[in-house]
Amino acid sequence: MFPLMKMGKEDNGPPSRSNSHRQVHTSIHDVGSDVSLASVDVPPLSRRNSRQSSHHDHELPRSATYHPLAPHVLLLFIPASIFGVLARLGLEALVTYDGQSIFPLAYVQGLGCFVMGFSLEMKESMGNFYPPLYTALTTGFCGSLTTFSSWQLDVFSSWLNSEDTHRSGLQDFIDGLGKTVFTLVISITSLSFGGYIARIIHPYLPTIQPPTKKVRYAISAMCILFYVAALLAYFLLPTSYRHQATAALLFAFPGTLTRYLLSTLLNPLLIGFPLGTFAANSTGTSLLAAFHVIQSIASHPISPNMCSLVQGLSDGYCGCLTTVSTFAAEIRVLRRWEQLRYAWMSWGVGQLLILIIMGPSLLSGNVHKQQMCSFD
């Protein structure tokens, strides 16, 4: 089921016909690391383990090879997810102001895809150093920084004109279409730009020895302490911070872990269609729509504490369960017709799910287009 990697072995024979259709490049530029589409999220195999070492690196210790579900891999998602959520919420707050020229999520998706493109290009180098670092940056940080569900809800809010601005129905359509097209363009372009920057600076980066066993276990222990700190921040910091950040930190790691498990289990099942990422994005979008309905009930509004928890689930769990960075990377490595199928099915299903969940509630009149939650 899992794309297991064996240390010290490499198949140099000709690929079979079935496997040849699965071979794609995970980097934006050909760096010689052909892997299956299903392995975009998994830790890379150290080249010093899979190939004979050259005279330049014979003195370097070998980097360990990690199973996709190894504790060192999963625990590193904790700080990566927390920093990803904090970066997303902080960047959105920074770029949200009166008279803004670009919708706030554009900055979030652009930055996350830039780091994703950079990491994809550096995948082999990270594999030689510490393979879980690659997974933490791509699946953990970038996947938590970017968010597919919020993008879908933002587009749907444009169709509805949820802010009740003075514009026509045609302008509502143009606004939603613009958020759709520009998000795709910004994400894929940022992905390519990140890979371009990585290729420029890669020759100047020094070769670093892989961490020792004691250091690896110390890193894992610190990751656990990060989650303890998130719990303390939720209970000890003022309640005014809960809906803004601390509640989201509680659910960031579970969201990332769910997405990673889905992609690891389901992505290998279909050729040319990342089923795991599709399932994660669709599920997260459905949950976000449901949480939005709960927060928008006018007749029986929920309590402030419940509002904070629901907001934490929206920003933390749904935001980390869904991803645009991996979505954009998978689009880049698919064939052209597969790219169109995957992109438009993901977007179309997301919009349809929001319509099914939010539509009846809005028509009933018991739910407003805007959130009615009170956090005080």
KEKE-691225 format. One record per residue (C-alpha): residue number from 1; residue in one letter; z, y, x. Coordinates in steps of 0.2 Angstrom, whole numbers, plus 5000, padded with zeros to 4 digits. Layout:
<atoms>
<seq = NUM, type = A, Z = Z, Y = Y, X = X>
...
</atoms>
This chain:
<atoms>
<seq = 1, type = M, Z = 5000, Y = 5000, X = 5000>
<seq = 2, type = F, Z = 5005, Y = 5012, X = 5014>
<seq = 3, type = P, Z = 4993, Y = 5017, X = 5028>
<seq = 4, type = L, Z = 5004, Y = 5009, X = 5041>
<seq = 5, type = M, Z = 5001, Y = 5013, X = 5059>
<seq = 6, type = K, Z = 5004, Y = 5000, X = 5073>
<seq = 7, type = M, Z = 5009, Y = 5006, X = 5090>
<seq = 8, type = G, Z = 4998, Y = 5003, X = 5105>
<seq = 9, type = K, Z = 4983, Y = 4996, X = 5095>
<seq = 10, type = E, Z = 4966, Y = 5004, X = 5090>
<seq = 11, type = D, Z = 4952, Y = 4996, X = 5081>
<seq = 12, type = N, Z = 4936, Y = 5001, X = 5091>
<seq = 13, type = G, Z = 4924, Y = 4990, X = 5081>
<seq = 14, type = P, Z = 4911, Y = 4996, X = 5069>
<seq = 15, type = P, Z = 4919, Y = 5001, X = 5052>
<seq = 16, type = S, Z = 4915, Y = 4991, X = 5037>
<seq = 17, type = R, Z = 4904, Y = 4998, X = 5023>
<seq = 18, type = S, Z = 4919, Y = 5000, X = 5011>
<seq = 19, type = N, Z = 4930, Y = 5009, X = 5025>
<seq = 20, type = S, Z = 4916, Y = 5020, X = 5031>
<seq = 21, type = H, Z = 4916, Y = 5029, X = 5014>
<seq = 22, type = R, Z = 4935, Y = 5033, X = 5016>
<seq = 23, type = Q, Z = 4933, Y = 5041, X = 5034>
<seq = 24, type = V, Z = 4934, Y = 5059, X = 5033>
<seq = 25, type = H, Z = 4941, Y = 5073, X = 5045>
<seq = 26, type = T, Z = 4958, Y = 5080, X = 5041>
<seq = 27, type = S, Z = 4955, Y = 5095, X = 5052>
<seq = 28, type = I, Z = 4943, Y = 5109, X = 5047>
<seq = 29, type = H, Z = 4934, Y = 5107, X = 5063>
<seq = 30, type = D, Z = 4929, Y = 5090, X = 5071>
<seq = 31, type = V, Z = 4943, Y = 5087, X = 5083>
<seq = 32, type = G, Z = 4939, Y = 5068, X = 5084>
<seq = 33, type = S, Z = 4953, Y = 5062, X = 5072>
<seq = 34, type = D, Z = 4945, Y = 5052, X = 5058>
<seq = 35, type = V, Z = 4957, Y = 5046, X = 5046>
<seq = 36, type = S, Z = 4957, Y = 5041, X = 5028>
<seq = 37, type = L, Z = 4959, Y = 5055, X = 5014>
<seq = 38, type = A, Z = 4975, Y = 5046, X = 5010>
<seq = 39, type = S, Z = 4983, Y = 5050, X = 5027>
<seq = 40, type = V, Z = 4982, Y = 5069, X = 5026>
<seq = 41, type = D, Z = 5000, Y = 5069, X = 5021>
<seq = 42, type = V, Z = 5007, Y = 5055, X = 5032>
<seq = 43, type = P, Z = 5014, Y = 5057, X = 5050>
<seq = 44, type = P, Z = 5000, Y = 5056, X = 5063>
<seq = 45, type = L, Z = 4999, Y = 5042, X = 5076>
<seq = 46, type = S, Z = 5003, Y = 5048, X = 5093>
<seq = 47, type = R, Z = 4987, Y = 5046, X = 5104>
<seq = 48, type = R, Z = 4998, Y = 5041, X = 5119>
<seq = 49, type = N, Z = 5003, Y = 5026, X = 5108>
<seq = 50, type = S, Z = 4985, Y = 5022, X = 5102>
<seq = 51, type = R, Z = 4975, Y = 5025, X = 5118>
<seq = 52, type = Q, Z = 4978, Y = 5022, X = 5136>
<seq = 53, type = S, Z = 4986, Y = 5037, X = 5144>
<seq = 54, type = S, Z = 4977, Y = 5048, X = 5156>
<seq = 55, type = H, Z = 4983, Y = 5053, X = 5173>
<seq = 56, type = H, Z = 4988, Y = 5069, X = 5166>
<seq = 57, type = D, Z = 5001, Y = 5062, X = 5154>
<seq = 58, type = H, Z = 5007, Y = 5046, X = 5163>
<seq = 59, type = E, Z = 5024, Y = 5054, X = 5167>
<seq = 60, type = L, Z = 5027, Y = 5059, X = 5149>
<seq = 61, type = P, Z = 5038, Y = 5048, X = 5137>
<seq = 62, type = R, Z = 5029, Y = 5040, X = 5123>
<seq = 63, type = S, Z = 5031, Y = 5048, X = 5106>
<seq = 64, type = A, Z = 5038, Y = 5036, X = 5093>
<seq = 65, type = T, Z = 5027, Y = 5030, X = 5078>
<seq = 66, type = Y, Z = 5034, Y = 5033, X = 5061>
<seq = 67, type = H, Z = 5032, Y = 5024, X = 5044>
<seq = 68, type = P, Z = 5028, Y = 5037, X = 5030>
<seq = 69, type = L, Z = 5044, Y = 5033, X = 5022>
<seq = 70, type = A, Z = 5055, Y = 5034, X = 5038>
<seq = 71, type = P, Z = 5071, Y = 5043, X = 5037>
<seq = 72, type = H, Z = 5066, Y = 5055, X = 5051>
<seq = 73, type = V, Z = 5051, Y = 5060, X = 5041>
<seq = 74, type = L, Z = 5059, Y = 5062, X = 5024>
<seq = 75, type = L, Z = 5075, Y = 5071, X = 5030>
<seq = 76, type = L, Z = 5064, Y = 5084, X = 5038>
<seq = 77, type = F, Z = 5057, Y = 5089, X = 5021>
<seq = 78, type = I, Z = 5074, Y = 5097, X = 5017>
<seq = 79, type = P, Z = 5073, Y = 5112, X = 5028>
<seq = 80, type = A, Z = 5055, Y = 5113, X = 5027>
<seq = 81, type = S, Z = 5056, Y = 5114, X = 5008>
<seq = 82, type = I, Z = 5070, Y = 5127, X = 5008>
<seq = 83, type = F, Z = 5061, Y = 5138, X = 5020>
<seq = 84, type = G, Z = 5045, Y = 5136, X = 5010>
<seq = 85, type = V, Z = 5053, Y = 5141, X = 4994>
<seq = 86, type = L, Z = 5062, Y = 5156, X = 5002>
<seq = 87, type = A, Z = 5046, Y = 5162, X = 5010>
<seq = 88, type = R, Z = 5037, Y = 5160, X = 4993>
<seq = 89, type = L, Z = 5050, Y = 5170, X = 4983>
<seq = 90, type = G, Z = 5052, Y = 5183, X = 4996>
<seq = 91, type = L, Z = 5034, Y = 5186, X = 4998>
<seq = 92, type = E, Z = 5031, Y = 5187, X = 4979>
<seq = 93, type = A, Z = 5045, Y = 5200, X = 4978>
<seq = 94, type = L, Z = 5038, Y = 5210, X = 4992>
<seq = 95, type = V, Z = 5021, Y = 5211, X = 4985>
<seq = 96, type = T, Z = 5026, Y = 5214, X = 4967>
<seq = 97, type = Y, Z = 5026, Y = 5232, X = 4963>
<seq = 98, type = D, Z = 5018, Y = 5245, X = 4951>
<seq = 99, type = G, Z = 5000, Y = 5248, X = 4954>
<seq = 100, type = Q, Z = 4997, Y = 5232, X = 4965>
<seq = 101, type = S, Z = 4979, Y = 5229, X = 4969>
<seq = 102, type = I, Z = 4980, Y = 5210, X = 4972>
<seq = 103, type = F, Z = 4990, Y = 5198, X = 4961>
<seq = 104, type = P, Z = 5006, Y = 5192, X = 4971>
<seq = 105, type = L, Z = 5002, Y = 5173, X = 4971>
<seq = 106, type = A, Z = 4986, Y = 5177, X = 4981>
<seq = 107, type = Y, Z = 4997, Y = 5182, X = 4996>
<seq = 108, type = V, Z = 5007, Y = 5166, X = 4994>
<seq = 109, type = Q, Z = 4992, Y = 5154, X = 4993>
<seq = 110, type = G, Z = 4983, Y = 5163, X = 5007>
<seq = 111, type = L, Z = 4998, Y = 5162, X = 5019>
<seq = 112, type = G, Z = 5002, Y = 5144, X = 5015>
<seq = 113, type = C, Z = 4984, Y = 5138, X = 5017>
<seq = 114, type = F, Z = 4983, Y = 5147, X = 5034>
<seq = 115, type = V, Z = 4997, Y = 5138, X = 5041>
<seq = 116, type = M, Z = 4990, Y = 5122, X = 5033>
<seq = 117, type = G, Z = 4973, Y = 5124, X = 5042>
<seq = 118, type = F, Z = 4982, Y = 5128, X = 5058>
<seq = 119, type = S, Z = 4993, Y = 5112, X = 5057>
<seq = 120, type = L, Z = 4978, Y = 5101, X = 5052>
<seq = 121, type = E, Z = 4969, Y = 5107, X = 5068>
<seq = 122, type = M, Z = 4985, Y = 5104, X = 5078>
<seq = 123, type = K, Z = 4988, Y = 5087, X = 5071>
<seq = 124, type = E, Z = 4984, Y = 5077, X = 5086>
<seq = 125, type = S, Z = 4995, Y = 5088, X = 5097>
<seq = 126, type = M, Z = 5010, Y = 5087, X = 5085>
<seq = 127, type = G, Z = 5007, Y = 5068, X = 5084>
<seq = 128, type = N, Z = 5009, Y = 5067, X = 5103>
<seq = 129, type = F, Z = 5025, Y = 5078, X = 5102>
<seq = 130, type = Y, Z = 5035, Y = 5073, X = 5086>
<seq = 131, type = P, Z = 5024, Y = 5066, X = 5071>
<seq = 132, type = P, Z = 5037, Y = 5071, X = 5058>
<seq = 133, type = L, Z = 5034, Y = 5089, X = 5063>
<seq = 134, type = Y, Z = 5016, Y = 5088, X = 5056>
<seq = 135, type = T, Z = 5022, Y = 5081, X = 5039>
<seq = 136, type = A, Z = 5036, Y = 5094, X = 5038>
<seq = 137, type = L, Z = 5024, Y = 5109, X = 5041>
<seq = 138, type = T, Z = 5010, Y = 5103, X = 5030>
<seq = 139, type = T, Z = 5018, Y = 5093, X = 5015>
<seq = 140, type = G, Z = 5035, Y = 5101, X = 5017>
<seq = 141, type = F, Z = 5033, Y = 5120, X = 5021>
<seq = 142, type = C, Z = 5015, Y = 5123, X = 5016>
<seq = 143, type = G, Z = 5017, Y = 5112, X = 5000>
<seq = 144, type = S, Z = 5033, Y = 5122, X = 4995>
<seq = 145, type = L, Z = 5026, Y = 5139, X = 4999>
<seq = 146, type = T, Z = 5010, Y = 5137, X = 4989>
<seq = 147, type = T, Z = 5011, Y = 5132, X = 4971>
<seq = 148, type = F, Z = 4998, Y = 5125, X = 4959>
<seq = 149, type = S, Z = 5008, Y = 5126, X = 4944>
<seq = 150, type = S, Z = 5012, Y = 5144, X = 4945>
<seq = 151, type = W, Z = 4994, Y = 5148, X = 4948>
<seq = 152, type = Q, Z = 4989, Y = 5138, X = 4932>
<seq = 153, type = L, Z = 5002, Y = 5148, X = 4922>
<seq = 154, type = D, Z = 4997, Y = 5164, X = 4929>
<seq = 155, type = V, Z = 4979, Y = 5161, X = 4924>
<seq = 156, type = F, Z = 4985, Y = 5156, X = 4907>
<seq = 157, type = S, Z = 4995, Y = 5171, X = 4905>
<seq = 158, type = S, Z = 4980, Y = 5181, X = 4909>
<seq = 159, type = W, Z = 4970, Y = 5173, X = 4894>
<seq = 160, type = L, Z = 4985, Y = 5177, X = 4883>
<seq = 161, type = N, Z = 4988, Y = 5195, X = 4890>
<seq = 162, type = S, Z = 5006, Y = 5191, X = 4891>
<seq = 163, type = E, Z = 5010, Y = 5208, X = 4898>
<seq = 164, type = D, Z = 5002, Y = 5216, X = 4882>
<seq = 165, type = T, Z = 4992, Y = 5228, X = 4892>
<seq = 166, type = H, Z = 4978, Y = 5239, X = 4884>
<seq = 167, type = R, Z = 4963, Y = 5228, X = 4887>
<seq = 168, type = S, Z = 4950, Y = 5219, X = 4877>
<seq = 169, type = G, Z = 4948, Y = 5200, X = 4875>
<seq = 170, type = L, Z = 4933, Y = 5200, X = 4887>
<seq = 171, type = Q, Z = 4944, Y = 5208, X = 4900>
<seq = 172, type = D, Z = 4958, Y = 5195, X = 4897>
<seq = 173, type = F, Z = 4945, Y = 5182, X = 4901>
<seq = 174, type = I, Z = 4939, Y = 5191, X = 4917>
<seq = 175, type = D, Z = 4956, Y = 5193, X = 4923>
<seq = 176, type = G, Z = 4960, Y = 5174, X = 4921>
<seq = 177, type = L, Z = 4943, Y = 5170, X = 4929>
<seq = 178, type = G, Z = 4946, Y = 5182, X = 4943>
<seq = 179, type = K, Z = 4963, Y = 5173, X = 4947>
<seq = 180, type = T, Z = 4954, Y = 5157, X = 4947>
<seq = 181, type = V, Z = 4940, Y = 5161, X = 4958>
<seq = 182, type = F, Z = 4949, Y = 5172, X = 4970>
<seq = 183, type = T, Z = 4963, Y = 5159, X = 4972>
<seq = 184, type = L, Z = 4950, Y = 5146, X = 4977>
<seq = 185, type = V, Z = 4941, Y = 5157, X = 4989>
<seq = 186, type = I, Z = 4956, Y = 5164, X = 4997>
<seq = 187, type = S, Z = 4964, Y = 5147, X = 4999>
<seq = 188, type = I, Z = 4949, Y = 5138, X = 5007>
<seq = 189, type = T, Z = 4945, Y = 5153, X = 5018>
<seq = 190, type = S, Z = 4963, Y = 5154, X = 5024>
<seq = 191, type = L, Z = 4962, Y = 5136, X = 5028>
<seq = 192, type = S, Z = 4947, Y = 5138, X = 5039>
<seq = 193, type = F, Z = 4954, Y = 5154, X = 5047>
<seq = 194, type = G, Z = 4970, Y = 5144, X = 5051>
<seq = 195, type = G, Z = 4960, Y = 5131, X = 5060>
<seq = 196, type = Y, Z = 4950, Y = 5144, X = 5069>
<seq = 197, type = I, Z = 4965, Y = 5152, X = 5076>
<seq = 198, type = A, Z = 4972, Y = 5135, X = 5081>
<seq = 199, type = R, Z = 4956, Y = 5131, X = 5091>
<seq = 200, type = I, Z = 4958, Y = 5147, X = 5100>
<seq = 201, type = I, Z = 4976, Y = 5146, X = 5106>
<seq = 202, type = H, Z = 4976, Y = 5127, X = 5108>
<seq = 203, type = P, Z = 4970, Y = 5126, X = 5126>
<seq = 204, type = Y, Z = 4984, Y = 5138, X = 5131>
<seq = 205, type = L, Z = 4998, Y = 5129, X = 5123>
<seq = 206, type = P, Z = 5009, Y = 5119, X = 5136>
<seq = 207, type = T, Z = 5012, Y = 5100, X = 5134>
<seq = 208, type = I, Z = 5030, Y = 5097, X = 5128>
<seq = 209, type = Q, Z = 5039, Y = 5081, X = 5130>
<seq = 210, type = P, Z = 5044, Y = 5072, X = 5114>
<seq = 211, type = P, Z = 5062, Y = 5073, X = 5109>
<seq = 212, type = T, Z = 5074, Y = 5060, X = 5114>
<seq = 213, type = K, Z = 5082, Y = 5048, X = 5102>
<seq = 214, type = K, Z = 5098, Y = 5058, X = 5102>
<seq = 215, type = V, Z = 5089, Y = 5074, X = 5098>
<seq = 216, type = R, Z = 5079, Y = 5065, X = 5084>
<seq = 217, type = Y, Z = 5095, Y = 5059, X = 5076>
<seq = 218, type = A, Z = 5103, Y = 5077, X = 5078>
<seq = 219, type = I, Z = 5088, Y = 5084, X = 5069>
<seq = 220, type = S, Z = 5090, Y = 5072, X = 5055>
<seq = 221, type = A, Z = 5109, Y = 5076, X = 5054>
<seq = 222, type = M, Z = 5105, Y = 5095, X = 5054>
<seq = 223, type = C, Z = 5093, Y = 5092, X = 5039>
<seq = 224, type = I, Z = 5107, Y = 5085, X = 5029>
<seq = 225, type = L, Z = 5118, Y = 5100, X = 5033>
<seq = 226, type = F, Z = 5104, Y = 5111, X = 5026>
<seq = 227, type = Y, Z = 5105, Y = 5103, X = 5009>
<seq = 228, type = V, Z = 5124, Y = 5105, X = 5010>
<seq = 229, type = A, Z = 5122, Y = 5123, X = 5014>
<seq = 230, type = A, Z = 5110, Y = 5125, X = 4999>
<seq = 231, type = L, Z = 5124, Y = 5117, X = 4987>
<seq = 232, type = L, Z = 5137, Y = 5129, X = 4994>
<seq = 233, type = A, Z = 5125, Y = 5144, X = 4992>
<seq = 234, type = Y, Z = 5123, Y = 5140, X = 4974>
<seq = 235, type = F, Z = 5141, Y = 5138, X = 4970>
<seq = 236, type = L, Z = 5149, Y = 5151, X = 4982>
<seq = 237, type = L, Z = 5136, Y = 5165, X = 4981>
<seq = 238, type = P, Z = 5137, Y = 5178, X = 4967>
<seq = 239, type = T, Z = 5129, Y = 5171, X = 4951>
<seq = 240, type = S, Z = 5116, Y = 5186, X = 4951>
<seq = 241, type = Y, Z = 5107, Y = 5176, X = 4966>
<seq = 242, type = R, Z = 5106, Y = 5160, X = 4956>
<seq = 243, type = H, Z = 5090, Y = 5164, X = 4946>
<seq = 244, type = Q, Z = 5083, Y = 5173, X = 4961>
<seq = 245, type = A, Z = 5084, Y = 5160, X = 4975>
<seq = 246, type = T, Z = 5099, Y = 5148, X = 4976>
<seq = 247, type = A, Z = 5095, Y = 5138, X = 4960>
<seq = 248, type = A, Z = 5078, Y = 5135, X = 4967>
<seq = 249, type = L, Z = 5085, Y = 5129, X = 4984>
<seq = 250, type = L, Z = 5094, Y = 5114, X = 4975>
<seq = 251, type = F, Z = 5077, Y = 5107, X = 4968>
<seq = 252, type = A, Z = 5065, Y = 5111, X = 4982>
<seq = 253, type = F, Z = 5068, Y = 5095, X = 4992>
<seq = 254, type = P, Z = 5067, Y = 5083, X = 4976>
<seq = 255, type = G, Z = 5051, Y = 5092, X = 4971>
<seq = 256, type = T, Z = 5043, Y = 5090, X = 4989>
<seq = 257, type = L, Z = 5049, Y = 5072, X = 4990>
<seq = 258, type = T, Z = 5042, Y = 5067, X = 4973>
<seq = 259, type = R, Z = 5025, Y = 5075, X = 4978>
<seq = 260, type = Y, Z = 5025, Y = 5065, X = 4994>
<seq = 261, type = L, Z = 5029, Y = 5049, X = 4986>
<seq = 262, type = L, Z = 5015, Y = 5051, X = 4973>
<seq = 263, type = S, Z = 5002, Y = 5056, X = 4986>
<seq = 264, type = T, Z = 5008, Y = 5041, X = 4998>
<seq = 265, type = L, Z = 5007, Y = 5029, X = 4984>
<seq = 266, type = L, Z = 4992, Y = 5034, X = 4974>
<seq = 267, type = N, Z = 4980, Y = 5043, X = 4985>
<seq = 268, type = P, Z = 4974, Y = 5027, X = 4993>
<seq = 269, type = L, Z = 4969, Y = 5020, X = 4976>
<seq = 270, type = L, Z = 4953, Y = 5030, X = 4973>
<seq = 271, type = I, Z = 4939, Y = 5034, X = 4985>
<seq = 272, type = G, Z = 4934, Y = 5052, X = 4984>
<seq = 273, type = F, Z = 4948, Y = 5057, X = 4972>
<seq = 274, type = P, Z = 4966, Y = 5061, X = 4978>
<seq = 275, type = L, Z = 4975, Y = 5054, X = 4963>
<seq = 276, type = G, Z = 4993, Y = 5057, X = 4970>
<seq = 277, type = T, Z = 4990, Y = 5075, X = 4972>
<seq = 278, type = F, Z = 4981, Y = 5077, X = 4956>
<seq = 279, type = A, Z = 4996, Y = 5068, X = 4947>
<seq = 280, type = A, Z = 5009, Y = 5079, X = 4956>
<seq = 281, type = N, Z = 5000, Y = 5095, X = 4951>
<seq = 282, type = S, Z = 4997, Y = 5090, X = 4933>
<seq = 283, type = T, Z = 5015, Y = 5084, X = 4931>
<seq = 284, type = G, Z = 5022, Y = 5100, X = 4939>
<seq = 285, type = T, Z = 5011, Y = 5111, X = 4928>
<seq = 286, type = S, Z = 5016, Y = 5102, X = 4912>
<seq = 287, type = L, Z = 5035, Y = 5104, X = 4917>
<seq = 288, type = L, Z = 5033, Y = 5122, X = 4921>
<seq = 289, type = A, Z = 5024, Y = 5125, X = 4904>
<seq = 290, type = A, Z = 5039, Y = 5117, X = 4896>
<seq = 291, type = F, Z = 5052, Y = 5127, X = 4905>
<seq = 292, type = H, Z = 5042, Y = 5143, X = 4901>
<seq = 293, type = V, Z = 5044, Y = 5138, X = 4883>
<seq = 294, type = I, Z = 5062, Y = 5135, X = 4884>
<seq = 295, type = Q, Z = 5065, Y = 5152, X = 4893>
<seq = 296, type = S, Z = 5054, Y = 5161, X = 4879>
<seq = 297, type = I, Z = 5063, Y = 5155, X = 4864>
<seq = 298, type = A, Z = 5067, Y = 5170, X = 4853>
<seq = 299, type = S, Z = 5078, Y = 5163, X = 4839>
<seq = 300, type = H, Z = 5090, Y = 5153, X = 4849>
<seq = 301, type = P, Z = 5090, Y = 5159, X = 4867>
<seq = 302, type = I, Z = 5099, Y = 5148, X = 4880>
<seq = 303, type = S, Z = 5114, Y = 5153, X = 4890>
<seq = 304, type = P, Z = 5113, Y = 5163, X = 4906>
<seq = 305, type = N, Z = 5119, Y = 5148, X = 4917>
<seq = 306, type = M, Z = 5106, Y = 5137, X = 4909>
<seq = 307, type = C, Z = 5093, Y = 5151, X = 4911>
<seq = 308, type = S, Z = 5097, Y = 5151, X = 4930>
<seq = 309, type = L, Z = 5095, Y = 5132, X = 4931>
<seq = 310, type = V, Z = 5078, Y = 5132, X = 4921>
<seq = 311, type = Q, Z = 5072, Y = 5146, X = 4933>
<seq = 312, type = G, Z = 5078, Y = 5135, X = 4948>
<seq = 313, type = L, Z = 5068, Y = 5120, X = 4941>
<seq = 314, type = S, Z = 5053, Y = 5131, X = 4939>
<seq = 315, type = D, Z = 5053, Y = 5139, X = 4956>
<seq = 316, type = G, Z = 5061, Y = 5125, X = 4965>
<seq = 317, type = Y, Z = 5056, Y = 5108, X = 4958>
<seq = 318, type = C, Z = 5039, Y = 5113, X = 4950>
<seq = 319, type = G, Z = 5034, Y = 5125, X = 4964>
<seq = 320, type = C, Z = 5037, Y = 5111, X = 4977>
<seq = 321, type = L, Z = 5030, Y = 5097, X = 4966>
<seq = 322, type = T, Z = 5014, Y = 5106, X = 4965>
<seq = 323, type = T, Z = 5003, Y = 5112, X = 4980>
<seq = 324, type = V, Z = 4988, Y = 5123, X = 4983>
<seq = 325, type = S, Z = 4987, Y = 5120, X = 5002>
<seq = 326, type = T, Z = 4985, Y = 5101, X = 5001>
<seq = 327, type = F, Z = 4974, Y = 5103, X = 4986>
<seq = 328, type = A, Z = 4962, Y = 5115, X = 4997>
<seq = 329, type = A, Z = 4963, Y = 5104, X = 5012>
<seq = 330, type = E, Z = 4958, Y = 5089, X = 5001>
<seq = 331, type = I, Z = 4943, Y = 5099, X = 4994>
<seq = 332, type = R, Z = 4937, Y = 5103, X = 5011>
<seq = 333, type = V, Z = 4936, Y = 5084, X = 5016>
<seq = 334, type = L, Z = 4928, Y = 5078, X = 5001>
<seq = 335, type = R, Z = 4909, Y = 5077, X = 4998>
<seq = 336, type = R, Z = 4901, Y = 5091, X = 4988>
<seq = 337, type = W, Z = 4900, Y = 5083, X = 4971>
<seq = 338, type = E, Z = 4917, Y = 5076, X = 4974>
<seq = 339, type = Q, Z = 4924, Y = 5093, X = 4978>
<seq = 340, type = L, Z = 4917, Y = 5100, X = 4962>
<seq = 341, type = R, Z = 4924, Y = 5085, X = 4952>
<seq = 342, type = Y, Z = 4941, Y = 5086, X = 4960>
<seq = 343, type = A, Z = 4943, Y = 5105, X = 4959>
<seq = 344, type = W, Z = 4937, Y = 5107, X = 4941>
<seq = 345, type = M, Z = 4946, Y = 5092, X = 4934>
<seq = 346, type = S, Z = 4963, Y = 5098, X = 4942>
<seq = 347, type = W, Z = 4960, Y = 5116, X = 4936>
<seq = 348, type = G, Z = 4954, Y = 5110, X = 4919>
<seq = 349, type = V, Z = 4968, Y = 5098, X = 4916>
<seq = 350, type = G, Z = 4981, Y = 5110, X = 4921>
<seq = 351, type = Q, Z = 4975, Y = 5123, X = 4908>
<seq = 352, type = L, Z = 4973, Y = 5110, X = 4895>
<seq = 353, type = L, Z = 4991, Y = 5104, X = 4898>
<seq = 354, type = I, Z = 4998, Y = 5121, X = 4896>
<seq = 355, type = L, Z = 4988, Y = 5124, X = 4880>
<seq = 356, type = I, Z = 4994, Y = 5108, X = 4873>
<seq = 357, type = I, Z = 5013, Y = 5112, X = 4877>
<seq = 358, type = M, Z = 5013, Y = 5131, X = 4874>
<seq = 359, type = G, Z = 5000, Y = 5133, X = 4861>
<seq = 360, type = P, Z = 5010, Y = 5126, X = 4846>
<seq = 361, type = S, Z = 5025, Y = 5135, X = 4851>
<seq = 362, type = L, Z = 5017, Y = 5152, X = 4852>
<seq = 363, type = L, Z = 5008, Y = 5149, X = 4835>
<seq = 364, type = S, Z = 5024, Y = 5145, X = 4827>
<seq = 365, type = G, Z = 5031, Y = 5162, X = 4831>
<seq = 366, type = N, Z = 5047, Y = 5155, X = 4838>
<seq = 367, type = V, Z = 5042, Y = 5158, X = 4856>
<seq = 368, type = H, Z = 5037, Y = 5174, X = 4864>
<seq = 369, type = K, Z = 5023, Y = 5176, X = 4877>
<seq = 370, type = Q, Z = 5036, Y = 5184, X = 4889>
<seq = 371, type = Q, Z = 5052, Y = 5176, X = 4894>
<seq = 372, type = M, Z = 5067, Y = 5180, X = 4884>
<seq = 373, type = C, Z = 5080, Y = 5173, X = 4896>
<seq = 374, type = S, Z = 5095, Y = 5184, X = 4900>
<seq = 375, type = F, Z = 5103, Y = 5180, X = 4918>
<seq = 376, type = D, Z = 5118, Y = 5191, X = 4915>
</atoms>
